[in-house]
């Protein structure tokens, strides 16, 4: 019985090999199309995928023009001109306020109250990972969470939110520190 199974398995294997060889020969010689010689195979050239190294300075330029970079930098500096307002940093792929950020928010709220600021814009951002749409949503969720926290601790000023996602970064380098700065909510005093 065992010997018969072995012969059947060997026979099935040999038949499968012959069928595969026949298909390969038929394809190579193109006997179905009546051609002699190798069958015509359409080759589609794919463009080479180029990976941009993380330290390539052109990546920032392609995402944000130099004129936009200088405007962003001056606007960001203006947000900090009202004292020691600090950005609220977030973990990768998270919109929840970290424990250390709560202390920063409380200090920022005291500074805003002390300076008698009437209007505040919270700018949410994301890092360079993920799509623009994903980072826009993440930035908005981060900004709204900061807004709710500031209102919860008693800051009574007009607070609006916006999201720039990854398209208007605070930092233009391609490092972990820079990505952390971009996963943030930035205070802009209006």
Helices and strands as residue ranges (DSSP letters): H 2-29, H 58-63, H 66-79, E 88-89, H 99-114, E 119-125, H 132-152, E 158-165, H 176-182, E 184-189
